[in-house]
Amino acid sequence: MEIFIGLTIVIVVAAVLAGIMQLLRQPIIIGHILTGLLVGPFLFGNAEITGSIDILSKFGVALLLFIIGLNLSPKVIKEVGRNSLSIGLIQVVLTSLAGFAVSRFLGLDNISSIYIGAALAFSSTIIIMKLISDKKDLGKLYSKVSIGLLLVQDLLISLILIGVTTYGKSGGSDWTVIALTLLKGVVVVDLVILFSSYILPWFMNYFAKSQELLFLFSMAWGLGLAALFHVLGFSIEIGALIAGVALSTSPFHFEISSKLRPLRDFFIVLFFVLLGSKISISSLAHNWIPVVVLSLFVLTVKPLIAIIVGLALGYKKRISFLAGNTLTQVSEFSIILLVAGVTYGHISESVLTIVTTVSMLTIAGSSYLIIFSDKIYKFFTPILGTMERSNPRELKTESKKYEVVMFGCNRTGQELLEVFKDEASKFLVVDYDPEMIAHLKAMGVETRYGDADDNEFLDEIGFENVKMVVSTIPDFDTNDFLIEKVNQINPKAIVIVVSHVVDEAIALYEAGATYVITPHLFGGKYASMLISKFGFDAEKFVQEKKKHLNDLEKRKDFGEMTMLPESMRR
């Protein structure tokens, strides 16, 4: 019961402080860290409560990396992989050397300086992705370059962690253990690639028929691979990231990502609270000089190194600045590295305390730097312009912008399908039925598997540039929500929805719909029009019958899908 009460107190305090941060228009992450500072002295002395929060926070980290992987398709890796690899490697080496020099200047010994230099070179994937996601910048080019940089960093520090751990356990005598661990990792990744290429699509098509099954399968896949990589000697973060990448080419990855986000946000709060609880005020008083100097190094020198490297390699000043600006904090992996160093007697506890405090301070500082990066960039534009090459490299990435988005492809949707294919150069169909998705893809129609009720999913689509949104889903609440969402983002967009109830159709007009389709009224009107036009001329009705049959034959490929219950055709 103590664990339940302790977790409840943490969540309540976190909610109150997050609300205050929102009111003050400050990063919510700051509220989570302050929660750790406030409740830490009272709750985290209890080993059971600390252990429970630590375990739950690991779920949040794994889910965050899994979602990042879902948005990191091989196509994105190909777009920015080489660029990120070159910048990432050079940045890590130069930052490590500079961090070593600063640590030696502060009077620390060589081994401690090596550990600190390495720790400061790496940045927090969790913090950066959370802040970029909150800014809704995940689709922008600089964020993809940042993801590439973080991927390079995570792989490098994973190798360092494996080396330090294996070296410490073997006393430095058995290097074959490292080689065997790496070999296991290569084999597992190859098996994941084969499974995701030939077997996983079949599983996905089966589980996607039920939202509950799709959610459970996604959780099992992401956490299962994370656990497997941990057992093999790697980190759960790497396993979760690879699990996400394996599903990134699935047509259901948008839906999976949006469904997992609320769960991720809950668990990740505990991660930030746990980090905040590790700051010791008394220890900070004794080590404030190295803490301040190293924090300033991470917030200024570290991003400056990345920016200069990017400009030197010929990249544009904006991309170099925004990508470099995201690196202004210390990675959670760095803390794990220093814990390993303390465990094997390489460094003292004081070194771990200093870097942990630097980590917390730089997380707080980087929150502001990333959120206000566009405004900060304008201030440095004149200086960066003098450093940019005359012909900078052009980094291009595909950015999907749709003119028409249609939700649902039932009977009404099929009538509109041909029109939109001809009239709209960029047309997207969102449907809830995996069979319909597969059929539309075979026809060459751009599709996404998703739910019009899902706010996170709608944010990913983006309505800023859309000209028309059509919903053939005859559900009032869904259409009412969709109308509000579209009008909030893009008031100029045409919004057409469907209703089978007269009162609801009137209410949808009042909510802001541009036009409401009422199929049952159209059917009666069309039949009455034929009677008025043809009278009792049976031959004309036969000709109309032939036209109708011809139209039905064209739509025959849709088969039983047009006869599915409405809930299955959303």
C-alpha positions as CSV (number, residue, x, y, z in Angstrom):
1,M,0.0,0.0,0.0
2,E,3.0,2.3,0.6
3,I,4.0,2.0,-3.0
4,F,0.4,3.0,-4.2
5,I,0.3,6.0,-1.8
6,G,3.8,7.0,-2.8
7,L,3.1,6.8,-6.6
8,T,-0.2,8.7,-6.0
9,I,1.6,11.5,-4.3
10,V,4.2,11.7,-7.1
11,I,1.5,11.9,-9.8
12,V,-0.6,14.5,-7.9
13,V,2.4,16.8,-7.2
14,A,3.5,16.3,-10.9
15,A,0.1,17.3,-12.1
16,V,-0.1,20.4,-9.9
17,L,3.4,21.6,-10.9
18,A,2.7,20.8,-14.6
19,G,-0.4,22.9,-14.4
20,I,1.5,25.8,-12.9
21,M,4.2,25.5,-15.6
22,Q,1.4,25.5,-18.3
23,L,-0.1,28.6,-16.6
24,L,3.3,30.3,-16.6
25,R,4.0,29.2,-20.2
26,Q,7.1,27.3,-19.1
27,P,8.2,23.8,-20.3
28,I,6.2,21.1,-18.5
29,I,9.4,19.0,-18.1
30,I,10.6,21.7,-15.6
31,G,7.6,20.8,-13.5
32,H,8.4,17.1,-13.5
33,I,12.0,17.8,-12.4
34,L,10.8,20.1,-9.7
35,T,8.5,17.3,-8.6
36,G,11.5,15.1,-8.1
37,L,13.2,17.8,-6.1
38,L,10.2,18.3,-3.8
39,V,9.1,14.7,-3.2
40,G,12.6,13.1,-3.5
41,P,13.7,13.7,0.1
42,F,10.4,12.3,1.5
43,L,9.6,9.4,-0.8
44,F,12.7,8.2,-2.5
45,G,14.4,7.1,0.7
46,N,12.0,4.2,0.5
47,A,13.7,1.5,-1.6
48,E,10.4,-0.1,-2.6
49,I,8.9,3.2,-3.9
50,T,12.2,4.1,-5.7
51,G,12.4,0.7,-7.3
52,S,8.8,0.8,-8.5
53,I,9.2,4.3,-10.0
54,D,12.5,3.2,-11.6
55,I,10.8,0.2,-13.2
56,L,7.8,2.2,-14.4
57,S,10.1,4.9,-15.8
58,K,11.9,2.3,-17.9
59,F,8.5,1.5,-19.6
60,G,8.3,5.2,-20.5
61,V,11.8,5.2,-22.0
62,A,11.1,2.1,-24.0
63,L,7.8,3.3,-25.3
64,L,9.3,6.7,-26.3
65,L,12.2,5.0,-28.2
66,F,9.6,2.6,-29.8
67,I,7.5,5.5,-31.0
68,I,10.7,7.3,-32.3
69,G,11.5,4.2,-34.3
70,L,8.0,4.1,-35.8
71,N,8.7,7.5,-37.3
72,L,12.2,6.5,-38.4
73,S,11.6,4.5,-41.5
74,P,14.5,3.2,-43.6
75,K,13.6,5.9,-46.1
76,V,14.3,8.6,-43.5
77,I,17.5,7.0,-42.4
78,K,18.6,6.9,-46.1
79,E,17.8,10.6,-46.4
80,V,19.8,11.8,-43.5
81,G,21.9,8.9,-42.4
82,R,25.2,9.8,-44.1
83,N,24.8,13.4,-43.1
84,S,24.1,12.5,-39.5
85,L,26.9,10.0,-39.4
86,S,29.6,12.4,-40.5
87,I,28.4,15.2,-38.2
88,G,27.7,12.9,-35.3
89,L,31.1,11.1,-35.3
90,I,33.1,14.4,-35.6
91,Q,30.9,16.1,-32.9
92,V,31.3,13.3,-30.4
93,V,35.1,13.1,-30.8
94,L,35.6,16.9,-30.6
95,T,33.2,17.3,-27.7
96,S,34.9,14.5,-25.8
97,L,38.3,16.1,-26.3
98,A,37.1,19.5,-25.2
99,G,35.2,18.0,-22.2
100,F,38.4,16.2,-21.2
101,A,40.4,19.5,-21.4
102,V,37.9,21.4,-19.3
103,S,37.8,18.7,-16.7
104,R,41.6,18.7,-16.4
105,F,41.5,22.4,-16.1
106,L,39.1,22.0,-13.1
107,G,41.7,19.8,-11.4
108,L,40.2,16.3,-12.0
109,D,42.4,13.3,-12.7
110,N,42.9,11.8,-16.1
111,I,40.5,8.8,-15.7
112,S,37.7,11.0,-14.3
113,S,38.3,13.6,-17.1
114,I,38.0,10.8,-19.7
115,Y,34.7,9.7,-18.3
116,I,33.3,13.2,-18.0
117,G,34.5,14.1,-21.5
118,A,32.7,11.0,-22.9
119,A,29.6,11.6,-20.8
120,L,29.2,15.3,-21.9
121,A,29.6,14.4,-25.6
122,F,26.2,12.5,-25.7
123,S,22.7,14.0,-25.6
124,S,19.4,12.8,-24.3
125,T,17.2,11.2,-27.0
126,I,14.3,11.2,-24.5
127,I,14.5,14.9,-23.8
128,I,15.1,16.0,-27.4
129,M,12.3,13.9,-28.9
130,K,9.8,14.9,-26.2
131,L,10.5,18.6,-26.8
132,I,10.6,18.4,-30.6
133,S,7.3,16.4,-30.4
134,D,5.7,19.0,-28.2
135,K,6.7,21.6,-30.8
136,K,5.1,19.5,-33.5
137,D,8.4,19.6,-35.4
138,L,9.0,15.9,-35.8
139,G,8.3,16.1,-39.6
140,K,10.8,18.9,-40.1
141,L,14.2,18.4,-41.7
142,Y,16.3,19.6,-38.8
143,S,14.5,17.1,-36.4
144,K,15.2,14.2,-38.8
145,V,18.9,15.3,-38.8
146,S,18.8,15.4,-35.0
147,I,17.2,11.9,-34.9
148,G,20.1,10.7,-37.1
149,L,22.7,12.4,-34.8
150,L,21.0,10.8,-31.7
151,L,21.0,7.4,-33.4
152,V,24.7,7.7,-34.1
153,Q,25.3,8.8,-30.5
154,D,23.2,6.0,-29.0
155,L,25.0,3.4,-31.0
156,L,28.4,4.8,-30.0
157,I,27.6,5.0,-26.3
158,S,26.0,1.5,-26.4
159,L,29.3,0.2,-27.7
160,I,31.2,2.1,-25.0
161,L,28.9,0.8,-22.3
162,I,29.4,-2.8,-23.5
163,G,33.1,-2.3,-23.6
164,V,33.3,-0.7,-20.0
165,T,31.0,-3.3,-18.5
166,T,32.7,-6.3,-20.1
167,Y,36.2,-4.8,-19.3
168,G,35.1,-4.2,-15.7
169,K,33.7,-7.7,-15.2
170,S,36.6,-9.5,-16.8
171,G,39.2,-7.2,-15.1
172,G,40.4,-6.2,-18.6
173,S,41.6,-9.6,-19.6
174,D,38.9,-11.1,-21.8
175,W,38.1,-9.0,-24.9
176,T,36.4,-12.0,-26.6
177,V,33.3,-11.3,-24.5
178,I,32.9,-8.0,-26.2
179,A,33.2,-9.5,-29.7
180,L,30.7,-12.2,-28.8
181,T,28.2,-9.6,-27.5
182,L,28.5,-7.6,-30.7
183,L,28.1,-10.8,-32.8
184,K,24.9,-11.6,-30.9
185,G,23.6,-8.1,-31.6
186,V,24.3,-8.4,-35.4
187,V,22.6,-11.8,-35.5
188,V,19.5,-10.6,-33.7
189,V,19.2,-7.5,-35.9
190,D,19.4,-9.7,-39.0
191,L,16.7,-12.0,-37.6
192,V,14.5,-8.9,-36.9
193,I,15.0,-7.7,-40.4
194,L,14.0,-11.0,-41.9
195,F,11.0,-11.4,-39.6
196,S,9.8,-7.9,-40.3
197,S,10.2,-8.3,-44.0
198,Y,8.4,-11.7,-44.5
199,I,6.4,-12.6,-41.5
200,L,5.5,-9.4,-39.6
201,P,3.2,-8.0,-42.4
202,W,0.9,-11.0,-42.1
203,F,0.7,-10.6,-38.3
204,M,0.0,-6.9,-38.7
205,N,-2.9,-7.5,-41.2
206,Y,-4.4,-10.0,-38.8
207,F,-4.1,-7.9,-35.6
208,A,-5.2,-4.7,-37.3
209,K,-8.7,-6.0,-37.6
210,S,-9.2,-5.2,-33.9
211,Q,-7.9,-2.1,-32.2
212,E,-7.4,-4.0,-28.9
213,L,-5.4,-6.7,-30.7
214,L,-3.3,-4.2,-32.6
215,F,-2.5,-2.3,-29.4
216,L,-1.5,-5.4,-27.5
217,F,0.6,-6.8,-30.3
218,S,2.4,-3.4,-30.6
219,M,3.2,-3.4,-26.9
220,A,4.3,-7.0,-27.0
221,W,6.5,-6.4,-30.0
222,G,8.1,-3.2,-28.7
223,L,8.7,-4.3,-25.1
224,G,9.6,-7.8,-26.1
225,L,12.4,-6.7,-28.3
226,A,13.6,-4.2,-25.7
227,A,13.7,-7.0,-23.1
228,L,15.5,-9.4,-25.6
229,F,18.2,-6.8,-26.3
230,H,18.7,-6.2,-22.5
231,V,19.2,-10.0,-22.0
232,L,21.8,-10.0,-24.8
233,G,23.8,-7.3,-23.0
234,F,22.5,-4.3,-24.9
235,S,20.2,-1.5,-23.7
236,I,16.4,-1.6,-23.7
237,E,16.5,1.7,-25.6
238,I,18.3,0.2,-28.6
239,G,15.9,-2.8,-28.6
240,A,12.8,-0.6,-28.4
241,L,14.2,1.7,-31.2
242,I,14.9,-1.3,-33.5
243,A,11.4,-2.6,-32.8
244,G,9.9,0.7,-33.9
245,V,12.0,0.8,-37.1
246,A,10.8,-2.7,-37.9
247,L,7.2,-1.5,-37.9
248,S,7.9,1.9,-39.5
249,T,7.0,0.6,-43.0
250,S,3.7,-0.8,-41.9
251,P,0.6,1.1,-43.0
252,F,-0.6,1.0,-39.4
253,H,2.4,2.7,-37.8
254,F,0.6,6.1,-37.5
255,E,-2.2,4.5,-35.6
256,I,0.1,2.5,-33.3
257,S,2.1,5.7,-32.6
258,S,-0.9,7.7,-31.7
259,K,-2.4,5.0,-29.5
260,L,0.8,4.6,-27.5
261,R,1.5,8.3,-26.8
262,P,-0.8,8.7,-23.8
263,L,0.7,5.6,-22.2
264,R,4.2,6.9,-23.0
265,D,3.5,10.3,-21.5
266,F,2.3,8.8,-18.2
267,F,5.4,6.6,-17.7
268,I,7.9,9.2,-19.0
269,V,6.7,11.6,-16.3
270,L,8.1,9.2,-13.7
271,F,11.4,9.2,-15.5
272,F,11.8,12.9,-15.2
273,V,10.7,12.8,-11.6
274,L,13.2,10.2,-10.8
275,L,16.0,12.3,-12.4
276,G,15.0,15.3,-10.4
277,S,15.1,13.3,-7.2
278,K,18.8,12.5,-7.8
279,I,19.9,16.1,-7.4
280,S,21.5,16.6,-4.0
281,I,21.5,20.2,-2.7
282,S,24.2,19.5,-0.2
283,S,26.5,17.9,-2.8
284,L,25.8,20.8,-5.1
285,A,27.1,23.2,-2.5
286,H,30.4,21.4,-2.4
287,N,30.9,21.1,-6.2
288,W,29.2,24.2,-7.5
289,I,32.2,25.4,-9.5
290,P,32.6,22.3,-11.7
291,V,28.8,22.0,-12.0
292,V,28.5,25.6,-13.3
293,V,31.5,25.4,-15.6
294,L,30.5,22.0,-17.1
295,S,26.8,23.1,-17.4
296,L,27.9,26.2,-19.4
297,F,30.1,23.9,-21.5
298,V,27.2,21.7,-22.4
299,L,24.8,24.6,-23.1
300,T,27.2,26.6,-25.2
301,V,30.4,24.9,-26.4
302,K,28.8,21.5,-27.2
303,P,26.1,22.9,-29.6
304,L,28.7,25.3,-31.0
305,I,30.9,22.4,-32.0
306,A,28.0,20.6,-33.8
307,I,27.0,23.8,-35.6
308,I,30.6,24.6,-36.7
309,V,31.0,20.9,-37.9
310,G,27.7,21.2,-39.9
311,L,28.7,24.4,-41.5
312,A,32.3,23.1,-42.2
313,L,30.8,20.1,-44.0
314,G,28.8,22.5,-46.2
315,Y,25.3,22.3,-44.6
316,K,22.9,25.3,-44.5
317,K,23.1,27.6,-41.4
318,R,19.5,27.0,-40.3
319,I,19.8,23.2,-40.4
320,S,23.2,23.3,-38.7
321,F,22.0,25.7,-36.0
322,L,18.7,24.0,-35.2
323,A,20.1,20.5,-35.2
324,G,23.1,21.5,-33.1
325,N,20.9,23.4,-30.6
326,T,19.0,20.2,-29.8
327,L,22.2,18.7,-28.3
328,T,22.3,21.1,-25.2
329,Q,21.9,18.4,-22.5
330,V,23.5,15.3,-21.1
331,S,22.3,11.8,-22.1
332,E,20.7,9.4,-19.7
333,F,23.1,6.9,-21.1
334,S,25.9,9.1,-19.8
335,I,24.6,8.6,-16.2
336,I,24.6,4.8,-16.8
337,L,28.1,5.0,-18.1
338,L,29.3,6.9,-14.9
339,V,27.4,4.4,-12.7
340,A,29.4,1.6,-14.4
341,G,32.6,3.6,-13.8
342,V,31.8,3.9,-10.1
343,T,30.8,0.2,-9.8
344,Y,34.2,-0.9,-11.2
345,G,36.2,1.6,-9.2
346,H,37.3,3.7,-12.1
347,I,35.9,7.0,-10.8
348,S,34.6,8.3,-7.4
349,E,31.0,9.0,-6.4
350,S,31.6,12.8,-6.5
351,V,32.2,12.6,-10.3
352,L,28.8,10.9,-10.7
353,T,27.1,13.5,-8.5
354,I,28.6,16.4,-10.5
355,V,27.5,15.0,-13.9
356,T,24.1,14.0,-12.6
357,T,23.5,17.6,-11.4
358,V,24.9,19.0,-14.7
359,S,22.4,16.7,-16.5
360,M,19.5,18.1,-14.6
361,L,20.5,21.7,-15.1
362,T,21.1,21.3,-18.8
363,I,17.8,19.5,-19.3
364,A,16.1,22.5,-17.8
365,G,18.2,24.9,-19.9
366,S,17.8,22.9,-23.1
367,S,14.0,22.9,-22.7
368,Y,14.0,26.7,-23.2
369,L,16.7,26.6,-25.9
370,I,14.8,24.0,-28.0
371,I,11.3,25.6,-27.5
372,F,12.6,29.1,-28.5
373,S,15.1,27.9,-31.0
374,D,13.5,29.7,-33.9
375,K,13.7,33.1,-32.1
376,I,17.3,32.4,-31.0
377,Y,18.2,31.5,-34.5
378,K,17.1,34.9,-35.8
379,F,19.5,36.5,-33.3
380,F,22.5,34.5,-34.6
381,T,21.6,34.6,-38.3
382,P,24.1,37.4,-39.2
383,I,27.0,35.6,-37.5
384,L,26.1,32.2,-39.0
385,G,25.7,33.8,-42.4
386,T,29.5,34.7,-42.5
387,M,30.3,31.0,-41.7
388,E,28.0,29.4,-44.3
389,R,29.5,28.3,-47.6
390,S,28.5,30.1,-50.8
391,N,26.9,26.9,-52.1
392,P,25.7,24.9,-49.1
393,R,24.5,21.4,-49.5
394,E,20.8,20.9,-50.2
395,L,19.2,18.4,-47.8
396,K,15.8,17.4,-49.1
397,T,13.2,15.3,-47.5
398,E,9.7,14.3,-48.6
399,S,7.1,16.4,-46.8
400,K,3.6,15.1,-47.4
401,K,1.0,17.8,-47.9
402,Y,-2.5,16.8,-49.0
403,E,-5.1,18.9,-50.8
404,V,-8.0,16.5,-50.0
405,V,-8.3,14.1,-47.0
406,M,-11.2,11.7,-47.0
407,F,-12.1,9.7,-43.9
408,G,-13.8,6.4,-44.7
409,C,-14.3,4.7,-48.1
410,N,-17.7,3.2,-47.8
411,R,-20.3,3.5,-50.5
412,T,-20.4,7.3,-50.4
413,G,-16.6,7.4,-50.3
414,Q,-16.3,5.2,-53.4
415,E,-18.6,7.6,-55.3
416,L,-16.2,10.4,-54.5
417,L,-13.0,8.4,-55.0
418,E,-12.8,8.8,-58.8
419,V,-13.5,12.5,-58.6
420,F,-10.8,13.2,-56.1
421,K,-8.3,11.1,-58.0
422,D,-8.8,13.4,-61.0
423,E,-9.3,16.7,-59.3
424,A,-6.7,16.6,-56.4
425,S,-3.0,16.2,-57.1
426,K,-2.5,15.1,-53.5
427,F,-5.3,13.0,-52.1
428,L,-5.3,10.9,-48.9
429,V,-7.9,8.3,-47.8
430,V,-8.0,7.4,-44.1
431,D,-9.8,4.2,-43.3
432,Y,-10.2,1.8,-40.3
433,D,-10.5,-1.5,-42.3
434,P,-7.1,-3.1,-43.2
435,E,-8.7,-4.9,-46.2
436,M,-9.9,-1.6,-47.6
437,I,-6.5,-0.1,-47.1
438,A,-4.9,-3.0,-49.0
439,H,-7.3,-2.6,-51.8
440,L,-6.9,1.1,-52.1
441,K,-3.1,0.8,-52.1
442,A,-3.4,-1.7,-55.0
443,M,-5.3,0.9,-56.9
444,G,-2.5,3.4,-56.3
445,V,-4.5,5.5,-53.8
446,E,-2.5,7.2,-50.9
447,T,-3.9,5.7,-47.7
448,R,-3.4,5.7,-43.9
449,Y,-4.9,3.3,-41.4
450,G,-6.4,5.4,-38.6
451,D,-9.3,6.8,-36.7
452,A,-10.9,10.2,-37.2
453,D,-11.6,10.3,-33.5
454,D,-7.9,10.3,-32.6
455,N,-6.6,13.8,-31.9
456,E,-2.9,12.7,-32.0
457,F,-3.4,10.9,-35.3
458,L,-5.1,14.0,-36.8
459,D,-2.2,16.2,-35.7
460,E,0.2,13.9,-37.7
461,I,-1.8,14.3,-40.8
462,G,-1.8,18.1,-40.6
463,F,-4.6,20.2,-42.0
464,E,-2.7,23.5,-42.5
465,N,-2.6,23.3,-46.3
466,V,-5.6,21.1,-47.0
467,K,-8.3,22.5,-49.3
468,M,-11.0,20.0,-48.5
469,V,-11.8,17.4,-45.8
470,V,-14.5,14.8,-46.4
471,S,-15.9,12.4,-43.8
472,T,-18.2,9.6,-45.1
473,I,-18.5,8.3,-41.5
474,P,-22.2,8.7,-40.5
475,D,-21.3,9.2,-36.8
476,F,-22.3,12.6,-35.3
477,D,-19.7,12.8,-32.5
478,T,-16.9,11.9,-34.9
479,N,-17.9,14.5,-37.5
480,D,-18.5,17.1,-34.9
481,F,-15.0,16.6,-33.5
482,L,-13.5,16.6,-37.0
483,I,-15.3,19.8,-38.0
484,E,-14.0,21.6,-34.9
485,K,-10.4,20.3,-35.4
486,V,-10.2,21.3,-39.1
487,N,-11.8,24.7,-38.5
488,Q,-9.4,25.4,-35.6
489,I,-6.4,24.7,-37.8
490,N,-7.5,25.8,-41.2
491,P,-10.8,27.8,-41.3
492,K,-10.6,28.2,-45.1
493,A,-10.8,24.4,-45.7
494,I,-14.1,23.0,-47.1
495,V,-15.5,20.4,-44.7
496,I,-18.0,17.9,-46.0
497,V,-19.6,15.2,-43.7
498,V,-22.3,12.6,-43.9
499,S,-25.4,12.3,-41.7
500,H,-28.5,10.0,-41.8
501,V,-30.5,12.1,-39.3
502,V,-32.0,15.4,-40.2
503,D,-31.6,17.0,-36.7
504,E,-27.9,15.9,-36.6
505,A,-27.4,17.3,-40.1
506,I,-28.7,20.7,-39.0
507,A,-26.4,20.5,-35.9
508,L,-23.4,19.7,-38.1
509,Y,-24.1,22.8,-40.2
510,E,-24.3,24.8,-37.0
511,A,-21.0,23.3,-35.9
512,G,-19.3,24.7,-39.0
513,A,-19.7,22.0,-41.8
514,T,-19.5,23.4,-45.3
515,Y,-21.9,20.8,-46.6
516,V,-23.7,17.8,-45.1
517,I,-24.5,14.8,-47.3
518,T,-27.8,13.1,-46.5
519,P,-27.7,9.8,-48.5
520,H,-31.3,8.7,-47.8
521,L,-32.7,12.0,-49.0
522,F,-30.5,11.9,-52.1
523,G,-31.8,8.4,-53.0
524,G,-35.4,9.4,-52.8
525,K,-34.8,12.6,-54.8
526,Y,-32.9,10.8,-57.5
527,A,-35.7,8.2,-57.9
528,S,-38.3,10.9,-58.0
529,M,-36.3,12.7,-60.6
530,L,-36.2,9.6,-62.8
531,I,-39.9,9.1,-62.5
532,S,-40.6,12.7,-63.4
533,K,-38.2,12.5,-66.3
534,F,-39.1,9.0,-67.8
535,G,-42.8,8.8,-66.7
536,F,-44.1,5.3,-67.7
537,D,-41.5,4.7,-70.4
538,A,-40.1,1.3,-69.5
539,E,-37.4,1.4,-72.2
540,K,-35.8,4.5,-70.6
541,F,-35.8,2.8,-67.2
542,V,-34.1,-0.3,-68.8
543,Q,-31.4,2.0,-70.2
544,E,-30.9,3.6,-66.8
545,K,-30.8,0.1,-65.4
546,K,-27.9,-0.8,-67.8
547,K,-26.0,2.2,-66.7
548,H,-26.5,1.4,-63.1
549,L,-25.4,-2.2,-63.6
550,N,-22.3,-1.0,-65.5
551,D,-21.5,1.2,-62.5
552,L,-22.0,-1.7,-60.1
553,E,-19.6,-3.9,-62.1
554,K,-16.9,-1.2,-61.9
555,R,-17.3,-1.3,-58.1
556,K,-17.4,-5.0,-57.9
557,D,-13.7,-5.2,-56.9
558,F,-14.7,-3.8,-53.5
559,G,-16.6,-7.0,-52.8
560,E,-18.1,-7.6,-49.4
561,M,-16.2,-4.5,-48.0
562,T,-19.1,-2.3,-49.0
563,M,-21.5,-4.5,-47.0
564,L,-19.5,-4.4,-43.7
565,P,-21.1,-2.8,-40.6
566,E,-20.6,0.9,-40.4
567,S,-18.2,0.5,-37.4
568,M,-15.9,-1.7,-39.6
569,R,-15.9,0.8,-42.5
570,R,-14.6,3.7,-40.5
